[in-house]
Amino acid sequence: MGLPKLENRMHSVNMLQAKSTLSRLVDAIERGQEREIVIARNGRPAAKLVPMETSPSGKRIGVAKGKFDVPDSIDTHNAEVARMFLGEQP
């Protein structure tokens, strides 16, 4: 049982096909040959194989460094803010 012909559309495979051809199905998703593959059990859709969303790579921590000045008094109201979050009265 070979891999069903893959085209750029939603494709459905049964559970046995998915088990025996999983790495080829994942390759098809990764290469963009398929945008999603539905895996069926007993003729009924049971799961969907889709590409992972990729987030932009690159430096994220410290991206605002040097963009603004933090005042020395930034922690002045921490206790008051904590009480508000806890629903406590002053």
GUKOLRO-7304 format. One record per residue (C-alpha): residue number from 1; x, y, z. Coordinates in steps of 0.02 Angstrom, whole numbers. Layout:
N
@seq=NUM&xx=X&yy=Y&zz=Z .
...
This chain:
90
@seq=1&xx=0&yy=0&zz=0 .
@seq=2&xx=90&yy=156&zz=-62 .
@seq=3&xx=67&yy=336&zz=-14 .
@seq=4&xx=-89&yy=409&zz=-94 .
@seq=5&xx=-56&yy=541&zz=-226 .
@seq=6&xx=-33&yy=706&zz=-136 .
@seq=7&xx=-95&yy=868&zz=-209 .
@seq=8&xx=-108&yy=1044&zz=-138 .
@seq=9&xx=-278&yy=1018&zz=-59 .
@seq=10&xx=-352&yy=939&zz=96 .
@seq=11&xx=-316&yy=754&zz=90 .
@seq=12&xx=-391&yy=611&zz=190 .
@seq=13&xx=-307&yy=447&zz=235 .
@seq=14&xx=-366&yy=303&zz=341 .
@seq=15&xx=-281&yy=257&zz=504 .
@seq=16&xx=-185&yy=110&zz=429 .
@seq=17&xx=-117&yy=219&zz=288 .
@seq=18&xx=-69&yy=354&zz=413 .
@seq=19&xx=24&yy=228&zz=521 .
@seq=20&xx=121&yy=153&zz=378 .
@seq=21&xx=160&yy=316&zz=286 .
@seq=22&xx=172&yy=443&zz=428 .
@seq=23&xx=345&yy=508&zz=386 .
@seq=24&xx=296&yy=532&zz=204 .
@seq=25&xx=137&yy=623&zz=257 .
@seq=26&xx=237&yy=737&zz=372 .
@seq=27&xx=362&yy=769&zz=231 .
@seq=28&xx=219&yy=820&zz=117 .
@seq=29&xx=156&yy=942&zz=249 .
@seq=30&xx=330&yy=1013&zz=278 .
@seq=31&xx=363&yy=1037&zz=91 .
@seq=32&xx=194&yy=1122&zz=69 .
@seq=33&xx=124&yy=988&zz=-46 .
@seq=34&xx=-21&yy=972&zz=75 .
@seq=35&xx=-93&yy=1106&zz=188 .
@seq=36&xx=-183&yy=978&zz=297 .
@seq=37&xx=-212&yy=791&zz=301 .
@seq=38&xx=-365&yy=718&zz=386 .
@seq=39&xx=-341&yy=549&zz=469 .
@seq=40&xx=-499&yy=445&zz=472 .
@seq=41&xx=-548&yy=299&zz=582 .
@seq=42&xx=-683&yy=185&zz=512 .
@seq=43&xx=-719&yy=314&zz=376 .
@seq=44&xx=-747&yy=457&zz=498 .
@seq=45&xx=-625&yy=602&zz=521 .
@seq=46&xx=-531&yy=580&zz=684 .
@seq=47&xx=-378&yy=694&zz=676 .
@seq=48&xx=-294&yy=824&zz=568 .
@seq=49&xx=-110&yy=836&zz=522 .
@seq=50&xx=-63&yy=1017&zz=490 .
@seq=51&xx=100&yy=1115&zz=484 .
@seq=52&xx=163&yy=1194&zz=644 .
@seq=53&xx=150&yy=1382&zz=649 .
@seq=54&xx=323&yy=1454&zz=650 .
@seq=55&xx=363&yy=1609&zz=747 .
@seq=56&xx=489&yy=1732&zz=679 .
@seq=57&xx=661&yy=1684&zz=733 .
@seq=58&xx=784&yy=1806&zz=799 .
@seq=59&xx=827&yy=1897&zz=957 .
@seq=60&xx=677&yy=1937&zz=1066 .
@seq=61&xx=744&yy=1965&zz=1241 .
@seq=62&xx=810&yy=2140&zz=1261 .
@seq=63&xx=732&yy=2207&zz=1101 .
@seq=64&xx=679&yy=2367&zz=1192 .
@seq=65&xx=848&yy=2396&zz=1273 .
@seq=66&xx=895&yy=2579&zz=1259 .
@seq=67&xx=723&yy=2628&zz=1192 .
@seq=68&xx=661&yy=2707&zz=1354 .
@seq=69&xx=722&yy=2753&zz=1526 .
@seq=70&xx=661&yy=2662&zz=1681 .
@seq=71&xx=640&yy=2783&zz=1827 .
@seq=72&xx=727&yy=2744&zz=1991 .
@seq=73&xx=556&yy=2748&zz=2075 .
@seq=74&xx=485&yy=2604&zz=1972 .
@seq=75&xx=462&yy=2492&zz=2125 .
@seq=76&xx=388&yy=2626&zz=2238 .
@seq=77&xx=208&yy=2563&zz=2226 .
@seq=78&xx=239&yy=2374&zz=2220 .
@seq=79&xx=159&yy=2341&zz=2390 .
@seq=80&xx=5&yy=2443&zz=2346 .
@seq=81&xx=-14&yy=2354&zz=2178 .
@seq=82&xx=6&yy=2184&zz=2262 .
@seq=83&xx=-133&yy=2227&zz=2386 .
@seq=84&xx=-248&yy=2277&zz=2242 .
@seq=85&xx=-216&yy=2111&zz=2153 .
@seq=86&xx=-257&yy=2018&zz=2313 .
@seq=87&xx=-415&yy=2121&zz=2339 .
@seq=88&xx=-353&yy=2192&zz=2503 .
@seq=89&xx=-403&yy=2363&zz=2564 .
@seq=90&xx=-267&yy=2493&zz=2601 .
